[in-house]
């Protein structure tokens, strides 16, 4: 009965079993979201790069791509991800 699956994990390798699971969930009306990764490269990162997953990159305060965020045509949307109070450990 889930409606949304957030997948904040992954790899640069495309797996057939994982893609089948993603496609099954999508066929049941589930919204799937995956991170674009944090290596500042354009390589596709899975599961975010699967066609039925919304790939999310990171932006910083000036609404530009975060220095670390992966990017490319396969990334669907970007959202604030730099210096977020809940994840920022600085002095």
C-alpha positions in Angstrom: 0.0 0.0 0.0 2.9 2.4 -0.2 2.5 5.4 -2.4 6.1 6.8 -2.5 9.5 5.1 -2.2 12.5 7.2 -1.5 15.8 5.5 -2.5 18.8 7.3 -1.1 21.2 4.6 -2.1 22.7 3.3 -5.3 25.6 2.6 -7.6 26.8 3.3 -11.1 25.9 -0.2 -12.2 22.5 -0.9 -13.8 20.9 -4.0 -12.3 18.2 -6.0 -14.1 16.6 -7.3 -10.9 16.5 -3.8 -9.4 15.0 -2.4 -12.6 12.4 -5.1 -12.6 11.4 -4.2 -9.0 11.3 -0.5 -9.8 9.1 -1.1 -12.9 6.8 -3.4 -10.8 6.3 -0.7 -8.2 5.8 1.9 -10.9 3.2 -0.3 -12.6 1.3 -0.3 -9.3 1.2 3.5 -9.2 4.1 4.1 -6.7 6.1 7.3 -7.1 9.8 6.4 -7.0 12.5 8.9 -6.1 16.3 8.4 -6.2 19.3 10.5 -5.4 21.6 11.6 -8.2 24.7 10.9 -6.0 27.5 13.3 -4.9 30.5 12.8 -7.1 30.1 15.9 -9.4 30.0 13.8 -12.6 27.4 13.1 -15.3 27.5 9.3 -15.0 24.1 7.8 -14.5 23.5 6.6 -10.9 21.0 3.9 -10.2 18.2 3.6 -9.2 17.7 7.3 -9.9 18.6 6.9 -13.6 16.0 4.3 -14.3 13.2 5.8 -16.5 10.5 5.3 -13.9 12.4 6.9 -11.1 12.6 10.7 -10.4 16.3 11.5 -10.1 17.0 14.3 -7.7 20.2 16.4 -7.7 21.3 19.0 -5.1 21.3 22.8 -5.2 22.8 25.4 -2.9 21.5 28.6 -1.5 21.9 30.6 -4.7 19.8 28.0 -6.5 22.8 26.7 -8.5 24.0 23.1 -8.6 25.8 22.1 -5.4 29.5 21.6 -6.0 29.2 17.9 -5.2 26.0 17.0 -7.0 25.9 14.7 -10.0 24.2 16.2 -13.0 23.1 15.5 -16.6 20.1 14.9 -18.8 19.0 11.9 -16.7 18.6 14.1 -13.6 14.9 15.2 -13.4 14.9 17.8 -10.7 17.1 19.5 -8.1 16.3 20.6 -4.6 18.1 22.3 -1.8 20.9 20.0 -0.5 23.8 22.2 0.6 24.2 23.5 4.2 20.8 22.1 5.3 20.6 22.5 9.0 19.6 18.8 9.6 22.6 17.5 7.7 25.3 20.3 8.2 28.1 19.6 10.6 30.3 22.7 10.7 31.8 25.1 13.1 
